[in-house]
Amino acid sequence: MHGVTGRMGLNQHLVRSIVAIRKQGGVALDDGDRVMPDPILVGRNREKLRAIADDYGIERISTDLDACLANPEDSVYFDATLTTTRAEHVRRAIAAGKHVYCEKPLATSTTEALELVRLARALGVKHGVVQDKLFLPGVRKLKRLVDSGFFGRILSIRGEFGYWVFEGDWGQPAQRPSWNYRKEEGGGIIVDMFAHWRYVLDHTFGAVRAVQCLGATHIPERVDERGRRYAATADDAAYATFLLRGPSGESDIVAQFNSSWAVRVYRDELLQIQVDGTLGSAVAGLRECRAQQRVNTPRPVWNPDVPNPFDFFADWQEVQDNAEFDNAF
Ligand SMILES: NC(=O)c1ccc[n+]([C@@H]2O[C@H](COP(=O)([O-])OP(=O)(O)OC[C@H]3O[C@@H](n4cnc5c(N)ncnc54)[C@H](O)[C@@H]3O)[C@@H](O)[C@H]2O)c1
């Protein structure tokens, strides 16, 4: 496991995934056996690795990636290091014959991502990139509505993602790492979020056939973790339109996604996805999902001369959980 001193590597992948699986006694197989993950934590700082290993009852640590890749006993390579280092690490792991599982994005260019998947196929290793947003309760509920035929013909999808990330210059430190705002370090909201939008759209509504996107850098200067000003060279907002292939085979579902770290939230959650279909609509957040059927659709008439007589929020119904939603990672 490489990158476990980082935010995602530690919290989501080590603590909430591998350590949680170890506490549960491993993963049960159909034949009754159990697979117990036995990670070796790899990184650059031995002290940090040792402290984490001790905290979570893990024995093995290493600062030598090549030596780890050379050990045939360790068959899977996991990567949650920085976006800019991922492709190189994954390439080395595949070349060493390891199965690979990693954080998104796999690479910062399509060419490099395709090259890696072709290499993995050529060498016959298994490969996977996290698709955690598919397992958000809100997205699971949308998928349930799609599968039940609730929407009729899906017309369009609208995603609103984002929140204000502080610039760091007036007493509120930024709540995301500064590399996120430097293109040369793998930053940018497009490279960060569009991996998610792609698999959410593909696996929930229909295959993405086309995308157009306007990226913007709204906040040109920020203050980093050490209090130094820096030029933000990466996009902090992206305005995109996707075309998806619907059940008819035509690319006729339109999905629009606004993604921004420079927007103030006036909606229920940091991510909200609305789906409109001929027979019904739904609005999902991270956990909740509300739906409105054709027969419950109000009948507004445009008239700015009188106060709005409708409570548009009243005609929606909660989609039930009807299941336990496990950790998405
Ligand atoms: N799935 C998600 O929802 C999600 C959310 C946030 C971040 N991510 C992805 O996870 C990755 C890590 O993000 P983060 O926020 O945890 O970053 P982070 O800065 O907190 O952690 C980065 C990790 O990489 C290590 N590292 C840095 N430079 C390295 C190098 N040259 N060689 C080896 N290791 C190096 C650091 O020591 C640290 O362990 C990014 O690629 C990001 O896109 C995914």
The ligand as an ORCA input file, in Angstrom:
! r2SCAN-3c Opt
* xyz 0 1
  N     -11.788      8.892     -4.505
  C     -11.898     10.107     -4.017
  O     -12.993     10.574     -3.732
  C     -10.675     10.951     -3.794
  C     -10.753     12.055     -2.927
  C      -9.611     12.810     -2.712
  C      -8.421     12.475     -3.360
  N      -8.381     11.407     -4.200
  C      -7.129     11.060     -4.899
  O      -6.227     10.490     -3.985
  C      -4.902     10.864     -4.295
  C      -4.216     11.392     -3.041
  O      -4.898     12.534     -2.598
  P      -4.773     13.025     -1.081
  O      -5.761     14.116     -0.922
  O      -4.835     11.842     -0.168
  O      -3.313     13.663     -1.085
  P      -2.292     13.808      0.135
  O      -1.406     14.927     -0.221
  O      -3.002     13.870      1.440
  O      -1.482     12.426      0.123
  C      -0.548     12.103     -0.869
  C       0.279     10.880     -0.467
  O       1.269     10.648     -1.490
  C       2.560     10.635     -0.907
  N       3.512     11.195     -1.865
  C       3.627     12.480     -2.258
  N       4.616     12.596     -3.181
  C       5.112     11.354     -3.375
  C       6.163     10.823     -4.187
  N       6.871     11.600     -4.987
  N       6.398      9.506     -4.123
  C       5.669      8.706     -3.308
  N       4.671      9.154     -2.516
  C       4.411     10.461     -2.558
  C       2.438     11.469      0.350
  O       3.461     11.144      1.261
  C       1.050     11.041      0.847
  O       1.123      9.781      1.467
  C      -4.994     11.889     -5.426
  O      -4.613     11.281     -6.631
  C      -6.457     12.277     -5.458
  O      -6.896     12.540     -6.787
  C      -9.476     10.656     -4.415
*
